[in-house]
């Protein structure tokens, strides 16, 4: 039972971090695109 709880916790963290990773990568890509466009100017 304790292991099931731990597994459930890990799965919850992973699913949250997947969302978090998508959010971070989106921010990084948007920031990178902004940096590229400001360099072109």
Phi, psi and omega in degrees: 000318180296321180292323178298318179297316180297318179297316179299322180294316179298316179299318178298317179296317181296317181292324176292318183290332175296315177297316180298318180296319177298317181298312181297314181296323177297315180296316181297315180297316180297318180295318179297316179297319177297317180297319179296314183292327180286332177289324181296320176296000000 
